[in-house]
Amino acid sequence: MSKADQIFIDNINDILTNGFSDESLEVRPHWADGTPAHTVKKFGIVNRYDLSQEFPILTLRRTAFKSAIDELLWIWQKKSNNVHDLKSHIWDSWADQSGSIGKAYGYQLSVKHKYKEGMFDQVDRVLYDLKHNPQSRRIITNIYVHQDLNEMNLYPCAYSMTFNVTGDKLNAILNQRSNDMAVANNWNVMQYAVLVHMLAQVSGLKVGELVHVIADAHIYDRHIPIVQKMLTNPLYPAPKLTINKDVKDFYKFTVDDFQLENYQYTPFKDTLEVAV
């Protein structure tokens, strides 16, 4: 099995065995039929993935590799907050008639700030520091901006990245306030692993660790039987990630520059409804 499979299995079993159920409480999320969407959760899960050893994608079921990268580029490269710039429809529930999700995600990364070295948005500041100040302990992005929360159609879930260069390796911490484990856990892990690979390549570095910190790791009530069945699936070795080595500019990457070699997985035929 892949390391990602083992971590996911351990997380799910821990939540189902030791988690807290909110079924007796009032909750904000609901299903499409109006029913409250309750969860079982654990607080404060921390997972570590050594990207130099393998690429962290599930084989228990398929994670939509290209779609996840397309969303990553939508946020970090296009810095967009409009779903019309995204190929998938995963954000449609939070978009207005024009396609905007408000001052959220890519919008926050696009806002320029004044530094002593000049004006940068958050992505360009990371790229600048990785090139000019790689030993800095201040290479951080944050899209959870309180003054703009009332203009966001969805508060950011994965909201902060901290980058740290150790020797010639780029490490990162992904902070996430909330994670729907069945739907989005490996999606987020995989796409931010890709981001570390991208930033390392254009900065002349090797990949190190991705540390994923989840404040509220939860499984929705309607997902529990599906996840339990998923854990009985066969497991396979992790595939190999290949990236077009000719790309040296972060803004030149396309979805087609990323490939998985020998990605084996169990077909996933169940539907995981998304609570909103």
C-alpha positions as CSV (number, residue, x, y, z in Angstrom):
1,M,0.0,0.0,0.0
2,S,1.0,3.6,-0.3
3,K,1.9,5.7,2.7
4,A,-1.1,7.9,1.9
5,D,-3.4,4.8,2.1
6,Q,-2.0,3.9,5.6
7,I,-2.3,7.4,6.9
8,F,-5.9,7.7,5.6
9,I,-6.9,4.3,7.1
10,D,-5.4,5.2,10.5
11,N,-7.2,8.6,10.5
12,I,-10.6,7.1,9.5
13,N,-10.4,4.3,12.1
14,D,-9.4,6.8,14.8
15,I,-12.3,9.2,14.0
16,L,-14.8,6.3,13.9
17,T,-13.5,4.7,17.1
18,N,-12.6,7.7,19.2
19,G,-14.4,10.7,17.5
20,F,-17.0,13.0,18.9
21,S,-20.5,12.9,17.3
22,D,-22.5,16.1,17.0
23,E,-25.8,14.4,16.1
24,S,-27.5,15.9,19.2
25,L,-26.4,19.4,18.4
26,E,-27.5,22.1,16.0
27,V,-25.2,22.3,13.0
28,R,-24.8,24.7,10.0
29,P,-24.1,22.2,7.2
30,H,-27.1,20.5,5.5
31,W,-27.8,18.0,2.7
32,A,-29.5,19.0,-0.5
33,D,-32.9,17.7,0.9
34,G,-32.6,20.1,3.9
35,T,-31.6,17.4,6.4
36,P,-28.9,18.6,8.9
37,A,-25.5,17.1,8.0
38,H,-24.0,15.7,11.2
39,T,-20.4,14.5,11.7
40,V,-18.1,12.4,13.8
41,K,-14.9,14.3,14.3
42,K,-11.4,14.4,15.8
43,F,-9.7,17.7,16.7
44,G,-6.0,18.3,15.8
45,I,-4.8,15.7,13.4
46,V,-1.3,16.0,12.1
47,N,0.0,13.9,9.2
48,R,3.5,13.9,7.6
49,Y,4.3,12.9,4.0
50,D,7.8,12.5,2.8
51,L,7.5,13.7,-0.8
52,S,11.1,12.6,-1.5
53,Q,10.0,9.0,-0.9
54,E,6.6,8.7,-2.7
55,F,3.7,10.7,-4.0
56,P,0.8,10.8,-1.6
57,I,-2.3,9.7,-3.5
58,L,-4.8,7.1,-2.4
59,T,-5.0,3.7,-4.1
60,L,-8.0,2.7,-2.0
61,R,-10.0,4.7,-4.5
62,R,-9.2,7.0,-7.4
63,T,-8.4,10.6,-6.6
64,A,-9.1,12.8,-9.6
65,F,-5.5,13.9,-10.2
66,K,-6.0,16.3,-13.2
67,S,-9.1,18.0,-11.7
68,A,-7.3,18.5,-8.4
69,I,-4.3,20.1,-10.2
70,D,-6.7,22.3,-12.2
71,E,-8.2,23.6,-9.0
72,L,-4.7,24.2,-7.5
73,L,-3.7,26.2,-10.6
74,W,-7.0,28.1,-10.5
75,I,-6.2,29.3,-6.9
76,W,-2.4,29.6,-6.9
77,Q,-1.4,30.4,-10.5
78,K,-4.5,32.1,-12.0
79,K,-5.4,33.5,-8.6
80,S,-9.0,33.4,-9.6
81,N,-12.2,33.5,-7.6
82,N,-14.5,32.8,-10.6
83,V,-15.7,29.3,-11.3
84,H,-15.7,30.1,-15.1
85,D,-11.9,29.8,-15.0
86,L,-12.2,26.3,-13.5
87,K,-12.9,23.1,-15.6
88,S,-14.7,21.2,-12.9
89,H,-18.0,22.2,-11.2
90,I,-16.9,21.5,-7.6
91,W,-17.3,25.2,-6.6
92,D,-20.6,25.9,-8.3
93,S,-22.6,25.6,-5.1
94,W,-20.7,28.6,-3.7
95,A,-20.7,30.8,-6.8
96,D,-23.1,33.7,-7.6
97,Q,-24.7,34.3,-10.9
98,S,-21.5,35.8,-12.3
99,G,-19.5,32.8,-11.2
100,S,-17.7,34.6,-8.4
101,I,-17.1,33.1,-5.0
102,G,-16.4,36.5,-3.5
103,K,-13.1,37.7,-2.0
104,A,-12.0,34.1,-1.3
105,Y,-9.1,31.8,-2.2
106,G,-7.4,33.0,-5.4
107,Y,-8.6,36.6,-4.8
108,Q,-6.6,36.8,-1.5
109,L,-3.4,35.4,-3.1
110,S,-3.7,38.1,-5.9
111,V,-3.8,41.1,-3.5
112,K,-0.5,43.0,-3.5
113,H,1.1,44.1,-0.3
114,K,4.0,46.5,0.3
115,Y,7.3,45.1,1.6
116,K,10.7,46.7,1.9
117,E,11.7,44.9,-1.3
118,G,8.7,46.2,-3.2
119,M,5.1,45.3,-4.0
120,F,4.2,41.5,-4.1
121,D,1.2,39.4,-3.9
122,Q,1.5,36.4,-1.7
123,V,2.5,33.9,-4.4
124,D,5.2,36.2,-5.8
125,R,6.5,36.8,-2.3
126,V,7.0,33.1,-1.8
127,L,8.8,32.8,-5.1
128,Y,11.0,35.8,-4.3
129,D,11.9,34.5,-0.9
130,L,12.7,31.0,-2.1
131,K,15.1,32.5,-4.6
132,H,16.6,35.3,-2.5
133,N,16.0,34.3,1.1
134,P,15.7,30.5,1.2
135,Q,16.7,30.3,4.9
136,S,13.9,32.7,5.9
137,R,11.5,31.5,8.6
138,R,8.9,33.9,7.3
139,I,7.8,32.3,4.1
140,I,4.0,32.1,4.8
141,T,0.8,32.6,2.9
142,N,-2.6,33.2,4.6
143,I,-6.0,33.6,2.9
144,Y,-8.1,33.7,6.1
145,V,-8.4,37.5,6.1
146,H,-11.0,38.5,8.7
147,Q,-11.8,41.9,7.2
148,D,-13.0,40.1,4.0
149,L,-14.8,37.2,5.5
150,N,-18.2,38.8,5.1
151,E,-17.5,39.0,1.3
152,M,-16.5,35.4,0.9
153,N,-19.1,32.9,-0.2
154,L,-17.2,30.2,1.6
155,Y,-14.6,30.7,4.4
156,P,-11.3,29.1,3.4
157,C,-10.8,25.5,4.6
158,A,-7.1,25.1,3.6
159,Y,-6.1,28.6,4.6
160,S,-2.3,28.8,5.3
161,M,1.0,27.5,4.0
162,T,4.3,27.8,5.7
163,F,7.4,27.0,3.6
164,N,10.8,26.1,5.1
165,V,14.0,25.2,3.3
166,T,16.2,22.7,5.1
167,G,19.5,22.2,3.2
168,D,18.4,21.8,-0.4
169,K,14.9,20.5,0.5
170,L,11.7,22.4,0.4
171,N,9.3,21.5,3.2
172,A,5.8,22.9,3.8
173,I,3.0,22.9,6.4
174,L,-0.6,23.0,5.2
175,N,-3.0,24.4,7.8
176,Q,-6.6,23.4,7.4
177,R,-9.4,24.6,9.7
178,S,-11.9,21.9,8.5
179,N,-11.6,18.8,6.4
180,D,-14.3,16.5,5.0
181,M,-12.2,13.4,5.2
182,A,-14.2,11.2,2.8
183,V,-14.6,13.8,0.1
184,A,-11.6,16.1,0.3
185,N,-8.8,14.8,2.5
186,N,-6.6,13.1,-0.2
187,W,-7.7,15.7,-2.7
188,N,-6.1,18.4,-0.6
189,V,-3.0,16.4,0.3
190,M,-2.3,15.4,-3.3
191,Q,-2.7,18.9,-4.7
192,Y,-0.6,20.6,-2.1
193,A,2.1,18.0,-2.6
194,V,2.0,19.0,-6.3
195,L,2.4,22.6,-5.2
196,V,5.5,21.8,-3.2
197,H,6.9,20.0,-6.2
198,M,6.2,23.0,-8.5
199,L,7.8,25.5,-6.1
200,A,10.8,23.3,-5.6
201,Q,11.4,22.8,-9.3
202,V,11.3,26.5,-10.1
203,S,13.5,27.4,-7.1
204,G,16.2,24.8,-7.8
205,L,15.3,22.8,-4.7
206,K,14.4,19.2,-4.0
207,V,11.1,18.2,-2.3
208,G,11.1,17.4,1.4
209,E,8.1,16.9,3.8
210,L,4.5,18.1,3.6
211,V,2.9,18.3,7.0
212,H,-0.9,18.5,7.0
213,V,-2.4,20.0,10.1
214,I,-6.2,19.6,10.4
215,A,-8.1,21.4,13.2
216,D,-11.5,19.6,12.6
217,A,-11.2,16.3,10.8
218,H,-14.7,14.9,10.3
219,I,-16.7,12.2,8.5
220,Y,-20.3,13.1,7.6
221,D,-23.1,10.8,8.8
222,R,-24.1,9.7,5.2
223,H,-20.5,9.0,4.3
224,I,-19.8,6.6,7.2
225,P,-21.0,3.3,5.5
226,I,-19.3,4.3,2.3
227,V,-16.0,4.9,4.0
228,Q,-16.3,1.7,5.9
229,K,-16.8,-0.2,2.7
230,M,-13.9,1.7,1.1
231,L,-11.5,0.5,3.8
232,T,-12.0,-3.1,2.6
233,N,-10.7,-2.3,-0.9
234,P,-7.4,-3.8,-2.1
235,L,-4.3,-1.6,-1.8
236,Y,-1.5,-0.9,-4.3
237,P,1.9,0.7,-4.3
238,A,2.1,4.5,-4.7
239,P,2.4,5.7,-8.3
240,K,5.3,7.9,-9.5
241,L,4.8,11.6,-10.2
242,T,6.5,13.0,-13.2
243,I,6.7,16.7,-14.0
244,N,7.9,18.5,-17.2
245,K,11.4,19.4,-16.1
246,D,11.6,22.1,-18.8
247,V,9.2,24.4,-16.9
248,K,11.3,26.9,-14.8
249,D,8.6,29.5,-14.5
250,F,5.8,28.9,-11.9
251,Y,3.3,30.6,-14.2
252,K,4.1,28.4,-17.2
253,F,2.9,25.1,-15.6
254,T,-0.2,23.5,-17.2
255,V,-2.2,20.5,-16.1
256,D,-0.6,18.5,-18.9
257,D,2.9,19.0,-17.3
258,F,2.0,16.5,-14.6
259,Q,1.6,12.7,-15.1
260,L,1.2,9.7,-12.8
261,E,3.1,6.5,-13.8
262,N,1.4,3.2,-12.8
263,Y,-1.5,4.6,-10.9
264,Q,-3.4,1.5,-9.7
265,Y,-6.6,2.0,-7.7
266,T,-9.9,0.4,-6.8
267,P,-12.7,1.9,-8.9
268,F,-15.1,4.0,-6.8
269,K,-18.7,3.7,-7.7
270,D,-20.4,5.2,-4.7
271,T,-21.6,8.8,-4.6
272,L,-20.3,11.0,-1.8
273,E,-22.8,13.8,-1.5
274,V,-21.3,17.2,-0.5
275,A,-22.8,18.9,2.5
276,V,-23.2,22.7,2.1
